[in-house]
Amino acid sequence: MTAKTARTSPAPAPGQEPAPSPAGARPAPLLAGAAITLLEGAALAGWGLYDVVSSLAGDQAAAGRSAAGAAVLLLMGLLPLLAGRALLRLRRWGRSPAVLTNSICLPVAYYMWQGGGAVRVAAVAVGLLGLAGIVSLLNPKVTTALYGERD
């Protein structure tokens, strides 16, 4: 066994995730991207919970529509929450749904901007959050942290 092979851990088998490394090995862009993704997931899930509560307090006609919409929002919020958690654990699979979630923010921001008025402030925030998430998750440091160095 050489000094170089003694310091490196064995490569994971194909299809297996690498073992999580210490917290210090997580680059700042990965933490930022995971935090943004978790924030977006929490916002969607929170909106879904709000719809559940409002459907319970509302009339019967609105309750059916609100319950269905709430279920969709809760499910849509679940994937970014799981993806953000996976990124914090340095799991490769978390990056694709996180980038997708952040990409969806861009057309949402565009259509919010069309509304005009005070909604434009929220549109700018959503758009900037989506762009920041995409840029941070596609950073080369994040790629290295998730996939390792290529020889």
N, C-alpha and C positions, 0 to 999 in steps of 0.2 A: 504494500500500500504506500503510495507516495504522499507527500505533504499536501499536494493539491487535492487529491481524492479524499483525504481524511477530513478536509474542511468542508467539502460539498456534500449535500445530502443526495441520495439517489433520486433520479428522475422518476416522476410518477408514471405508472403504466398508462397506456393510451385509454382515454375515457375517464380517468380518475382526476380529481382535483388535487392540486398541490396542497401540502399541509400549510395551514396559516402561519405566517411568520410573525415575529414580535411586532408590537404596536408601533415601534419606531420605524419599521420598514414601510409603513404606509406613507406615500408622498402626499404633500398638501393638496395637489389637484385631485387626488382620489378622495380625500376626505371632503373637499368642497363639492365634488360631484355627487358623492353619496349623500351629503347633507341636503343638497338641493333636491335630489330625487326623493329623499325621505320627506322633505317639506311638501313637495307636490303630492305625494301619496297621502300624507296626512290631511292636506287640504281637500282632496277628493273624498276621502273617507269621512271627514268632518261634514262636508256638504251632504253626503249620503245620510249620515246620522241626523242632520238637521231635517232632511226630507222625511225621515221616518217619524221624527217627533211631530213635525207639522202635519203629516198625514193622520196621525193619531188624534190630533186636536182639531182637524178640519172636517168638512162635510163628507158624506159617503162617496159622492161622485168624484171628488178630487182625491180621495184616499187611495183608490185603485191606481190612478195614474202616478201619484206621488210614491206609493210603495214600490211600483215597478221601477221608476226612475231612481229611487233610493237604493234598490238592490243593484242596479247597474253601476251607480256611482261607488257603492261600497266595494264591488268587485274590481272596478277600475282603479280604486285606491289601493287595493291589496297588492297588485303586481309591483308598483313602484316601491311600496314598503318592503316587500320581499327582496326586490332588486337592490335597494339601498343597504339592507342588512347583509346581503351577499357580498356587496362591494366592501363593506367594512370588515368582512371575514376573508377578503382577498379571493373570492370565488369568481372565476372567469365568466360564468353564465350571467352574472348580474349586470354586466356592462351593456349588453344588447338591449334588454328592456329599459334600462335607465336612459340610454341614448334615444330610444324610441319615445319614451315619455317626454324627454326634454324637447325632442323634435316636434311633438304635437303641440307644444306651447306656442310655436311660431305662427301656425295658422289661427290658433285661438286668439293670439294677440292681434293679428290682422283684423279678424272679424270684430273683436272688441273695439278696435280703433275706429271702425266704421260707425259705431254707435254714437261717437262724439261725446262732448261734455266731460263730466268727471270720470267717465268710464275710460277715457283715453289715458289717464294717469295709471290706472290698473293695467291697461293694455301694454304700456311701456314697461311696467314692472314684470309682467308675465313674459314679455318678449326678451327682456334682458336676462331674466332668470333662466329661460330656456337656452339662450345663447351661451350663458356662462356654464350651464350644465354640460352642453355639448362640447365646448372647448376644453373644459377641465377633464372630461371623461376620455377624450381622444388625445390627450397629452401623451407624449412618448414616455414620460415617467410612469404614467398609469399603465401603459402597455407593458413596460418592463416589470412593474410590480405584479401584474396579473399573469403574464405569460413567461416571465423570466427573460434572461438575456439570450439572444440568438448567437450561436457560435459560427 
